[in-house]
Structures are given as structure tokens and as C-alpha cells.
């Protein structure tokens, strides 16, 4: 793996938490830009989510422009939700109005994740995101790699994946 298992898994986690565990995925590997790096430079994945919803995520080391930024948009029949994972503002848009919600910068990103893990160890409790939840996201990523490898849409059969042979290169 490359960028998708390294960074894209966090976007998969957001997709699963916002839309549910995918039934099947279709993915393509993006053209290689950085020849000297191991793994792929990018993956585009489309997922069939529960209740007929569709999720899409693209993760790439080679954004189309220097100003390209990570963003999440959830669109529904009544409006949409927009945010950047490392930002401190979430926007809710409907046909009638727009609302912004803000939170302190300290409650987002890698610092918040490490702080949560640290506190869970000190307090002898399970962290907010368990290892089993992480394997759920990993199952989606590995299935996306399988789809990119075969060119087929692949069912996400288990949230607890076995390591596929085609990744062991």
C-alpha cells in the first residue's frame, strides 16, 4: 500500500461513521507521479453504503494544485454538511439557510487522537476508537486495493480482514 492505507484510511473512517459500513467498493489506482516512492500515489474509491447511499473518497500524494485541500462533503436530500478534517468549522447548508458550527482547534487532528489514547492508557479504559473499529476501516481499504488490482467491484465481506496475497509484494 501507499497513500490510501496511510492517509486514506482516515477518510474511510469518516465515510463509515457518517454513512455506514460499505456493502461493496470499486477503486482505481491513480497514475503514478512520484516514481521513487513505494506504494501507490493515489486511489479513488466509490462505495455502496447501506440504504442505497454512495460514498466516494480520493486520496493522492499528487493533488491537482498546491491549493488543493482535504475536505469532506456529505450531501443529502435536505442539504449538505461540509468540513475539513483538520479545521475547526463545520458548515450545514440547506435550501433555506446556512449554519456554521465552530470548536476549539485543540479538539481536532493528531494531537486530539494522541491525547485520547494517552488518557485511555492512564485511565485504564478502552480508547474512543477501538482496535476492532480500526480493523473495520482496514477491511474497506484492503477491499479497495483488491478492487484496484482486479478492476472489479468487490463485496466488503468482513470488517476483520485477512491480509491478501496480492499485497504481499
N, C-alpha and C positions, 0 to 999 in steps of 0.2 A: 504494500500500500504506500500511499504518499499523502497528498494534501487532504484527501477525503477522510481517511481514517484519523489523521492528525487534527484537522480543524473542522472538517465537515460533520464529524460525529456530533459536535455541539449543536449544529443546525438540525441534524436528525433528531436530537433530543428535544429541541423546541417543537419540531413538527409532531413528534409522537405525543408530547404533552399537550399541545394545542389541538391536534386533530385525531389522535388515537393511533394505535399500532397498525401499520400498513398490512394489507392483505397480500399485495404483490407490488413489485417495483420494476421499473425499466430504467437502465442507466447507460450512458455512453461516456467513454473516456475522451476528454478534450485533447486537441492536438498538443503535442509536446513542444514547449517553448524553451525550457531550461534543460539542455541535454546532459549536463554534468550532475544532476541530482537524481538520487534513487527515487523510485516510485513515480506515480503519475503526477502531472502538473494540475490536473483538474478533472472533476466528474460532474456531470449533470444528471440528476436523478428525478424521476417522476414516480409518485407513489399513489396507489389506490388506497384511500383511507376508509374507515368504517362509514356507513351510511352514504356511500357514493361520493364522498368528498375526495378532492385531488390535492396532493401536496407536491411541491417542486422545490428542489434545492440545488444550487450550483456552488461548488467550491473550487476555486482556482488560485494558483500561485501567480498567475499572469492576468490581473484584471485588465479590462479593456482601456482603462485610463488611470492615471495616478490619483484622480479624484474619486474613483470608484470606492464605495464603502459597503461594509456589511450591513444589510438591512433585512428586516422581516416584515412581511405584509400578510395579513390574514383577511381574506375577502369573503363576505357572506351576503346573503340576500338582503340584509338590512343595513349594511355598511361595511367598514373595514377598520382594522387595527394596524398601526404602523409603529415600528420602533427599531432602534439599532441595539444589538445585544450589549454593547459596552456604553450605551448612552444612559441618560437619566430622565428621559422624557418618552412618554407613550402617547400617541395621538389616536383618538377614536373619532372616526368620521362617519356621518350618516348623511342622507339627503337633506336633513333638516338642520344639522349643526355639527360643529367640531369641538371636541373637548380634549384638553391636554392634561395629563397626569404626570407629576414630577416626583422624584425620590432622590435622597442624598446619593452623591457619587460613591460613597463608601460602601453602599449596599449592592454593588454590581461587580461583575467580572471576576478575574482570577483571585484578587485579594479576598473577596467575599467567600469564594469557594474554599480557599485555603484556611481562612478563619473558621468557617463552618466545620471543616474536617478536624482542625486543631481542637476546637471546642468539644466536638464529639468524642475525641480521644480522652481529653481531660475530664469530661463529664461521664465517661464510660457509658455512652449511648450510641445508637445507630446514627450515622450522618443522615441529613435530609435526603441525599441521593445514595441509595444502597448500591453495593456491587451488583446485585441482581438487576437493578434498574439499568446500570451501565451495560450489562450483557444484553439487555433488550435492545439498546441502541446499536450495540456492536452487531447484533443479528441483522439489523437493517443494512448497516454499512457493508457487511460481508456479502449479503444477498445482492446489494447494488454492484459490488465487484464481480460477482458471478454473472450478473446480467450484462455488464460491460464486456466481460470476457466472452460470453456466448452470443451476445446480440439478441437475446430473448428476454421477454418479460418473465420474471421469476417470482413464484409464491414465497412469501416470508413465512416459513413453516414453523419456526420455533424462536422464542426470544432468548434461547440459550444455545448459541451456535457451536458447531464443531468447526475446527479450522480446516477449510477446504484445501485440497492438494494443489489446485492451480495457483494459490497464493504463496506456496512454499517454494519460491524460486531463489 
